[in-house]
C-alpha cells in the first residue's frame, strides 16, 4: 500500500512540474521568442532538482 502511495505522489509531483514547465515555456514564447532556449534550460534544471528533492524525501 505504501509503495503505491509513494508512486502516486511521485507521479503527481512530476505532473505538476511538467505542467509548470509547459506554462512557463508558453509564457516565455508569448513574451519573447529569442530567449526560449535560455528559459527552457532553466526550467529543465529546476524540474530535475525538484524531482530529485522529492525522491530524496521519500527514501
TORTORGU-681574 format. One record per atom (N, C-alpha, C, O): x, y, z. Coordinates in Angstrom, 1 decimal. Example, Ala and Ser with C-alpha at 12.3 -4.5 7.8 and 13.67 -1.06 7.14 Angstrom:
<kollo><u>13.2</u><v>-5.7</v><w>7.8</w></kollo>
<kollo><u>12.3</u><v>-4.5</v><w>7.8</w></kollo>
<kollo><u>13.2</u><v>-3.3</v><w>7.8</w></kollo>
<kollo><u>14.2</u><v>-3.3</v><w>8.5</w></kollo>
<kollo><u>12.8</u><v>-2.2</v><w>7.1</w></kollo>
<kollo><u>13.7</u><v>-1.1</v><w>7.1</w></kollo>
<kollo><u>12.9</u><v>0.0</v><w>7.9</w></kollo>
<kollo><u>13.4</u><v>1.1</v><w>8.0</w></kollo>
END
This chain:
<kollo><u>0.8</u><v>-1.2</v><w>0.0</w></kollo>
<kollo><u>0.0</u><v>0.0</v><w>0.0</w></kollo>
<kollo><u>0.9</u><v>1.3</v><w>0.0</w></kollo>
<kollo><u>0.6</u><v>2.2</v><w>-0.7</w></kollo>
<kollo><u>1.9</u><v>1.2</v><w>0.8</w></kollo>
<kollo><u>2.7</u><v>2.4</v><w>0.9</w></kollo>
<kollo><u>3.5</u><v>2.7</v><w>-0.4</w></kollo>
<kollo><u>3.7</u><v>3.8</v><w>-0.7</w></kollo>
<kollo><u>4.0</u><v>1.6</v><w>-1.0</w></kollo>
<kollo><u>4.7</u><v>1.8</v><w>-2.3</w></kollo>
<kollo><u>3.8</u><v>2.4</v><w>-3.3</w></kollo>
<kollo><u>4.3</u><v>3.3</v><w>-4.1</w></kollo>
<kollo><u>2.6</u><v>2.0</v><w>-3.4</w></kollo>
<kollo><u>1.7</u><v>2.5</v><w>-4.4</w></kollo>
<kollo><u>1.4</u><v>4.0</v><w>-4.1</w></kollo>
<kollo><u>1.3</u><v>4.8</v><w>-5.1</w></kollo>
<kollo><u>1.3</u><v>4.4</v><w>-2.9</w></kollo>
<kollo><u>1.0</u><v>5.8</v><w>-2.5</w></kollo>
<kollo><u>2.2</u><v>6.6</v><w>-2.9</w></kollo>
<kollo><u>2.1</u><v>7.7</v><w>-3.4</w></kollo>
<kollo><u>3.4</u><v>6.1</v><w>-2.6</w></kollo>
<kollo><u>4.6</u><v>6.9</v><w>-2.9</w></kollo>
<kollo><u>4.7</u><v>7.1</v><w>-4.5</w></kollo>
<kollo><u>5.1</u><v>8.1</v><w>-4.9</w></kollo>
<kollo><u>4.5</u><v>6.0</v><w>-5.2</w></kollo>
<kollo><u>4.5</u><v>6.1</v><w>-6.7</w></kollo>
<kollo><u>3.5</u><v>7.2</v><w>-7.2</w></kollo>
<kollo><u>3.8</u><v>7.9</v><w>-8.1</w></kollo>
<kollo><u>2.3</u><v>7.2</v><w>-6.5</w></kollo>
<kollo><u>1.3</u><v>8.1</v><w>-6.9</w></kollo>
<kollo><u>1.8</u><v>9.6</v><w>-6.6</w></kollo>
<kollo><u>1.6</u><v>10.4</v><w>-7.5</w></kollo>
<kollo><u>2.4</u><v>9.8</v><w>-5.5</w></kollo>
<kollo><u>2.8</u><v>11.1</v><w>-5.1</w></kollo>
<kollo><u>4.0</u><v>11.6</v><w>-6.0</w></kollo>
<kollo><u>4.0</u><v>12.7</v><w>-6.4</w></kollo>
<kollo><u>4.9</u><v>10.6</v><w>-6.3</w></kollo>
<kollo><u>6.0</u><v>11.0</v><w>-7.3</w></kollo>
<kollo><u>5.4</u><v>11.4</v><w>-8.6</w></kollo>
<kollo><u>5.8</u><v>12.3</v><w>-9.2</w></kollo>
<kollo><u>4.4</u><v>10.6</v><w>-9.1</w></kollo>
<kollo><u>3.8</u><v>10.9</v><w>-10.4</w></kollo>
<kollo><u>3.1</u><v>12.2</v><w>-10.4</w></kollo>
<kollo><u>3.1</u><v>12.9</v><w>-11.4</w></kollo>
<kollo><u>2.4</u><v>12.5</v><w>-9.3</w></kollo>
<kollo><u>1.7</u><v>13.7</v><w>-9.2</w></kollo>
<kollo><u>2.7</u><v>14.9</v><w>-9.2</w></kollo>
<kollo><u>2.4</u><v>15.9</v><w>-9.8</w></kollo>
<kollo><u>3.8</u><v>14.8</v><w>-8.5</w></kollo>
<kollo><u>4.8</u><v>15.8</v><w>-8.4</w></kollo>
<kollo><u>5.4</u><v>16.0</v><w>-9.8</w></kollo>
<kollo><u>5.6</u><v>17.2</v><w>-10.2</w></kollo>
<kollo><u>5.7</u><v>14.9</v><w>-10.5</w></kollo>
<kollo><u>6.2</u><v>15.0</v><w>-11.9</w></kollo>
<kollo><u>5.2</u><v>15.7</v><w>-12.8</w></kollo>
<kollo><u>5.6</u><v>16.5</v><w>-13.6</w></kollo>
<kollo><u>4.0</u><v>15.4</v><w>-12.6</w></kollo>
<kollo><u>2.9</u><v>16.0</v><w>-13.5</w></kollo>
<kollo><u>2.8</u><v>17.5</v><w>-13.2</w></kollo>
<kollo><u>2.6</u><v>18.3</v><w>-14.1</w></kollo>
<kollo><u>2.9</u><v>17.9</v><w>-11.9</w></kollo>
<kollo><u>2.9</u><v>19.3</v><w>-11.6</w></kollo>
<kollo><u>4.1</u><v>20.0</v><w>-12.2</w></kollo>
<kollo><u>3.9</u><v>21.1</v><w>-12.7</w></kollo>
<kollo><u>5.2</u><v>19.4</v><w>-12.1</w></kollo>
<kollo><u>6.4</u><v>20.1</v><w>-12.6</w></kollo>
<kollo><u>6.3</u><v>20.2</v><w>-14.2</w></kollo>
<kollo><u>6.6</u><v>21.3</v><w>-14.7</w></kollo>
<kollo><u>5.8</u><v>19.2</v><w>-14.8</w></kollo>
<kollo><u>5.6</u><v>19.2</v><w>-16.3</w></kollo>
<kollo><u>4.7</u><v>20.3</v><w>-16.6</w></kollo>
<kollo><u>4.9</u><v>21.1</v><w>-17.6</w></kollo>
<kollo><u>3.6</u><v>20.4</v><w>-15.9</w></kollo>
<kollo><u>2.6</u><v>21.5</v><w>-16.2</w></kollo>
<kollo><u>3.2</u><v>22.9</v><w>-16.0</w></kollo>
<kollo><u>2.9</u><v>23.8</v><w>-16.8</w></kollo>
<kollo><u>3.9</u><v>23.0</v><w>-14.9</w></kollo>
<kollo><u>4.6</u><v>24.3</v><w>-14.6</w></kollo>
<kollo><u>5.6</u><v>24.7</v><w>-15.7</w></kollo>
<kollo><u>5.6</u><v>25.8</v><w>-16.2</w></kollo>
<kollo><u>6.3</u><v>23.7</v><w>-16.2</w></kollo>
<kollo><u>7.3</u><v>23.9</v><w>-17.2</w></kollo>
<kollo><u>6.6</u><v>24.3</v><w>-18.5</w></kollo>
<kollo><u>7.1</u><v>25.2</v><w>-19.2</w></kollo>
<kollo><u>5.6</u><v>23.6</v><w>-18.9</w></kollo>
<kollo><u>4.9</u><v>24.0</v><w>-20.1</w></kollo>
<kollo><u>4.3</u><v>25.4</v><w>-20.0</w></kollo>
<kollo><u>4.3</u><v>26.2</v><w>-21.0</w></kollo>
<kollo><u>3.7</u><v>25.7</v><w>-18.9</w></kollo>
<kollo><u>3.2</u><v>27.1</v><w>-18.7</w></kollo>
<kollo><u>4.2</u><v>28.1</v><w>-18.8</w></kollo>
<kollo><u>4.0</u><v>29.1</v><w>-19.5</w></kollo>
<kollo><u>5.4</u><v>27.9</v><w>-18.1</w></kollo>
<kollo><u>6.4</u><v>28.9</v><w>-18.2</w></kollo>
<kollo><u>7.0</u><v>29.0</v><w>-19.6</w></kollo>
<kollo><u>7.3</u><v>30.1</v><w>-20.1</w></kollo>
<kollo><u>7.1</u><v>27.9</v><w>-20.3</w></kollo>
<kollo><u>7.7</u><v>27.9</v><w>-21.6</w></kollo>
<kollo><u>6.7</u><v>28.6</v><w>-22.6</w></kollo>
<kollo><u>7.1</u><v>29.4</v><w>-23.4</w></kollo>
<kollo><u>5.4</u><v>28.4</v><w>-22.4</w></kollo>
<kollo><u>4.4</u><v>29.0</v><w>-23.2</w></kollo>
<kollo><u>4.4</u><v>30.5</v><w>-23.0</w></kollo>
<kollo><u>4.2</u><v>31.3</v><w>-23.9</w></kollo>
<kollo><u>4.5</u><v>30.9</v><w>-21.7</w></kollo>
<kollo><u>4.6</u><v>32.4</v><w>-21.4</w></kollo>
<kollo><u>5.8</u><v>33.0</v><w>-22.0</w></kollo>
<kollo><u>5.7</u><v>34.1</v><w>-22.5</w></kollo>
<kollo><u>7.0</u><v>32.3</v><w>-21.9</w></kollo>
<kollo><u>8.2</u><v>32.9</v><w>-22.5</w></kollo>
<kollo><u>8.1</u><v>33.0</v><w>-24.0</w></kollo>
<kollo><u>8.6</u><v>34.0</v><w>-24.6</w></kollo>
<kollo><u>7.4</u><v>32.1</v><w>-24.7</w></kollo>
<kollo><u>7.2</u><v>32.2</v><w>-26.1</w></kollo>
<kollo><u>6.4</u><v>33.4</v><w>-26.5</w></kollo>
<kollo><u>6.6</u><v>34.1</v><w>-27.4</w></kollo>
<kollo><u>5.3</u><v>33.6</v><w>-25.7</w></kollo>
<kollo><u>4.4</u><v>34.8</v><w>-25.9</w></kollo>
<kollo><u>5.2</u><v>36.1</v><w>-25.7</w></kollo>
<kollo><u>5.0</u><v>37.1</v><w>-26.4</w></kollo>
<kollo><u>6.0</u><v>36.1</v><w>-24.6</w></kollo>
<kollo><u>6.7</u><v>37.4</v><w>-24.3</w></kollo>
<kollo><u>7.8</u><v>37.7</v><w>-25.2</w></kollo>
<kollo><u>7.9</u><v>38.8</v><w>-25.8</w></kollo>
<kollo><u>8.7</u><v>36.7</v><w>-25.4</w></kollo>
<kollo><u>9.9</u><v>37.0</v><w>-26.1</w></kollo>
<kollo><u>10.4</u><v>35.7</v><w>-26.8</w></kollo>
<kollo><u>10.8</u><v>34.8</v><w>-26.1</w></kollo>
<kollo><u>10.4</u><v>35.6</v><w>-28.1</w></kollo>
<kollo><u>10.7</u><v>34.4</v><w>-28.8</w></kollo>
<kollo><u>12.2</u><v>34.1</v><w>-28.8</w></kollo>
<kollo><u>12.6</u><v>33.0</v><w>-29.1</w></kollo>
<kollo><u>13.1</u><v>35.1</v><w>-28.5</w></kollo>
<kollo><u>14.5</u><v>34.9</v><w>-28.6</w></kollo>
<kollo><u>15.1</u><v>34.2</v><w>-27.3</w></kollo>
<kollo><u>16.2</u><v>33.7</v><w>-27.4</w></kollo>
<kollo><u>14.5</u><v>34.3</v><w>-26.2</w></kollo>
<kollo><u>15.1</u><v>33.7</v><w>-25.0</w></kollo>
<kollo><u>14.5</u><v>32.4</v><w>-24.7</w></kollo>
<kollo><u>14.5</u><v>31.9</v><w>-23.5</w></kollo>
<kollo><u>13.9</u><v>31.7</v><w>-25.6</w></kollo>
<kollo><u>13.3</u><v>30.4</v><w>-25.4</w></kollo>
<kollo><u>14.3</u><v>29.3</v><w>-24.9</w></kollo>
<kollo><u>14.1</u><v>28.6</v><w>-23.9</w></kollo>
<kollo><u>15.4</u><v>29.3</v><w>-25.6</w></kollo>
<kollo><u>16.4</u><v>28.3</v><w>-25.2</w></kollo>
<kollo><u>17.0</u><v>28.5</v><w>-23.8</w></kollo>
<kollo><u>17.1</u><v>27.5</v><w>-23.1</w></kollo>
<kollo><u>17.3</u><v>29.7</v><w>-23.5</w></kollo>
<kollo><u>17.8</u><v>30.0</v><w>-22.2</w></kollo>
<kollo><u>16.8</u><v>29.7</v><w>-21.1</w></kollo>
<kollo><u>17.1</u><v>29.1</v><w>-20.0</w></kollo>
<kollo><u>15.5</u><v>30.1</v><w>-21.3</w></kollo>
<kollo><u>14.5</u><v>29.9</v><w>-20.3</w></kollo>
<kollo><u>14.1</u><v>28.4</v><w>-20.1</w></kollo>
<kollo><u>13.9</u><v>27.9</v><w>-19.0</w></kollo>
<kollo><u>14.1</u><v>27.7</v><w>-21.2</w></kollo>
<kollo><u>13.8</u><v>26.3</v><w>-21.1</w></kollo>
<kollo><u>14.9</u><v>25.5</v><w>-20.4</w></kollo>
<kollo><u>14.6</u><v>24.5</v><w>-19.7</w></kollo>
<kollo><u>16.1</u><v>25.8</v><w>-20.6</w></kollo>
<kollo><u>17.2</u><v>25.2</v><w>-19.9</w></kollo>
<kollo><u>17.1</u><v>25.4</v><w>-18.4</w></kollo>
<kollo><u>17.3</u><v>24.4</v><w>-17.6</w></kollo>
<kollo><u>16.7</u><v>26.6</v><w>-18.0</w></kollo>
<kollo><u>16.5</u><v>26.8</v><w>-16.5</w></kollo>
<kollo><u>15.3</u><v>26.0</v><w>-16.0</w></kollo>
<kollo><u>15.4</u><v>25.5</v><w>-14.9</w></kollo>
<kollo><u>14.2</u><v>25.9</v><w>-16.8</w></kollo>
<kollo><u>13.1</u><v>25.1</v><w>-16.4</w></kollo>
<kollo><u>13.4</u><v>23.7</v><w>-16.2</w></kollo>
<kollo><u>13.0</u><v>23.1</v><w>-15.2</w></kollo>
<kollo><u>14.1</u><v>23.1</v><w>-17.2</w></kollo>
<kollo><u>14.5</u><v>21.7</v><w>-17.1</w></kollo>
<kollo><u>15.4</u><v>21.4</v><w>-15.9</w></kollo>
<kollo><u>15.2</u><v>20.4</v><w>-15.2</w></kollo>
<kollo><u>16.3</u><v>22.3</v><w>-15.6</w></kollo>
<kollo><u>17.2</u><v>22.2</v><w>-14.4</w></kollo>
<kollo><u>16.4</u><v>22.3</v><w>-13.1</w></kollo>
<kollo><u>16.6</u><v>21.5</v><w>-12.2</w></kollo>
<kollo><u>15.5</u><v>23.2</v><w>-13.0</w></kollo>
<kollo><u>14.7</u><v>23.4</v><w>-11.8</w></kollo>
<kollo><u>13.8</u><v>22.2</v><w>-11.6</w></kollo>
<kollo><u>13.6</u><v>21.7</v><w>-10.5</w></kollo>
<kollo><u>13.2</u><v>21.7</v><w>-12.7</w></kollo>
<kollo><u>12.3</u><v>20.5</v><w>-12.6</w></kollo>
<kollo><u>13.1</u><v>19.3</v><w>-12.1</w></kollo>
<kollo><u>12.7</u><v>18.5</v><w>-11.3</w></kollo>
<kollo><u>14.3</u><v>19.1</v><w>-12.7</w></kollo>
<kollo><u>15.2</u><v>18.0</v><w>-12.2</w></kollo>
<kollo><u>15.5</u><v>18.1</v><w>-10.8</w></kollo>
<kollo><u>15.5</u><v>17.1</v><w>-10.0</w></kollo>
<kollo><u>15.9</u><v>19.3</v><w>-10.3</w></kollo>
<kollo><u>16.2</u><v>19.5</v><w>-8.9</w></kollo>
<kollo><u>15.0</u><v>19.2</v><w>-8.0</w></kollo>
<kollo><u>15.2</u><v>18.6</v><w>-7.0</w></kollo>
<kollo><u>13.9</u><v>19.6</v><w>-8.4</w></kollo>
<kollo><u>12.6</u><v>19.4</v><w>-7.7</w></kollo>
<kollo><u>12.3</u><v>17.9</v><w>-7.5</w></kollo>
<kollo><u>12.0</u><v>17.4</v><w>-6.4</w></kollo>
<kollo><u>12.4</u><v>17.2</v><w>-8.6</w></kollo>
<kollo><u>12.1</u><v>15.8</v><w>-8.6</w></kollo>
<kollo><u>13.1</u><v>15.0</v><w>-7.8</w></kollo>
<kollo><u>12.8</u><v>14.1</v><w>-7.0</w></kollo>
<kollo><u>14.4</u><v>15.4</v><w>-7.9</w></kollo>
<kollo><u>15.4</u><v>14.8</v><w>-7.0</w></kollo>
<kollo><u>15.1</u><v>15.0</v><w>-5.6</w></kollo>
<kollo><u>15.3</u><v>14.1</v><w>-4.7</w></kollo>
<kollo><u>14.7</u><v>16.2</v><w>-5.2</w></kollo>
<kollo><u>14.3</u><v>16.5</v><w>-3.8</w></kollo>
<kollo><u>13.2</u><v>15.7</v><w>-3.3</w></kollo>
<kollo><u>13.2</u><v>15.2</v><w>-2.2</w></kollo>
<kollo><u>12.2</u><v>15.5</v><w>-4.2</w></kollo>
<kollo><u>11.0</u><v>14.6</v><w>-3.8</w></kollo>
<kollo><u>11.5</u><v>13.2</v><w>-3.6</w></kollo>
<kollo><u>11.1</u><v>12.6</v><w>-2.6</w></kollo>
<kollo><u>12.3</u><v>12.7</v><w>-4.5</w></kollo>
<kollo><u>12.8</u><v>11.3</v><w>-4.4</w></kollo>
<kollo><u>13.6</u><v>11.1</v><w>-3.1</w></kollo>
<kollo><u>13.5</u><v>10.1</v><w>-2.4</w></kollo>
<kollo><u>14.5</u><v>12.1</v><w>-2.8</w></kollo>
<kollo><u>15.3</u><v>12.1</v><w>-1.6</w></kollo>
<kollo><u>14.4</u><v>12.1</v><w>-0.3</w></kollo>
<kollo><u>14.7</u><v>11.4</v><w>0.6</w></kollo>
<kollo><u>13.3</u><v>12.9</v><w>-0.4</w></kollo>
<kollo><u>12.4</u><v>13.0</v><w>0.8</w></kollo>
<kollo><u>11.8</u><v>11.7</v><w>1.1</w></kollo>
<kollo><u>11.5</u><v>11.4</v><w>2.2</w></kollo>
<kollo><u>11.4</u><v>10.9</v><w>0.1</w></kollo>
<kollo><u>10.7</u><v>9.6</v><w>0.3</w></kollo>
<kollo><u>11.6</u><v>8.4</v><w>0.5</w></kollo>
<kollo><u>11.1</u><v>7.3</v><w>0.7</w></kollo>
<kollo><u>12.9</u><v>8.6</v><w>0.4</w></kollo>
<kollo><u>13.8</u><v>7.5</v><w>0.7</w></kollo>
<kollo><u>14.0</u><v>7.2</v><w>2.1</w></kollo>
<kollo><u>14.7</u><v>6.3</v><w>2.5</w></kollo>
END
